[in-house]
Amino acid sequence: MLRRAEVRPIFGTHPGLILAVLDLVGLAIASYLAIVEVGGGVPVCGPLEGCATVAQSEYSRIGGVPVAVYGEGLSLLLFSLAIAWWRTNFYALLLAHYGLSLAGVVFEIYFLYLQFAVIRAVCVWCTSYGLSLVLRFVIALAVWLRQPRPMEASG
């Protein structure tokens, strides 16, 4: 049985909406990277050159698919969970957002390690996406920690 929980607003706003906005930021960054990489290009980094190095490395794809495409999928899924939680207050949706963003952060730590220690270049777009993911995780964690737990369904 799905249980609803009381939701405590953050800055007068349902935290699901805050997460949804951050998920859209992540989706925008991942979409830019995916479009560029699927098209055979490299992301523009301005005066920095790390983006091209990272995008052309063997670590920029998993199973032949650019890592950014997986980031798009994750951000879209997280966005859907955030909107669904905002609309329904089903506690499980918050937990799913938290768990998936935690998995994303674990991958991001690994990808940052690869950039610094193995590739020896940093992509500012990839790092920006990673920071948005960490922020989403921290907010979901903070919301989870301060939210009252759902009451057992009465019936």
C-alpha angles and dihedrals in degrees: 000000000000113000128208122217132201108260121218112211123234112217087347093304132106106256089228089069091050090051090046092055091049089047089054090051089052091046091052093051094045091046092053091050093045094048092049095045097043087050090056096251134114126242118262111245100176112225091351118088101195095097094065092046093050094043092052095046123105088245095064092082135051114200089349092303119114112251088234090066089059088048089054091052093047093048092048091050092047090048091052091050092048093050092045091050091049091051098043109020088221104165094214090065091059089048091050091051090049094048095047093046088050090053089049092051091051089053090045091055089053092047092049089051089053092049095049103034106027110022092031093212134091126219109212091205092052091046091048090053089048092051090051088051093050090049091050090050093048092049092047089049093048091048091048092050095049099038118099111244116253118264119240111269111259119218 
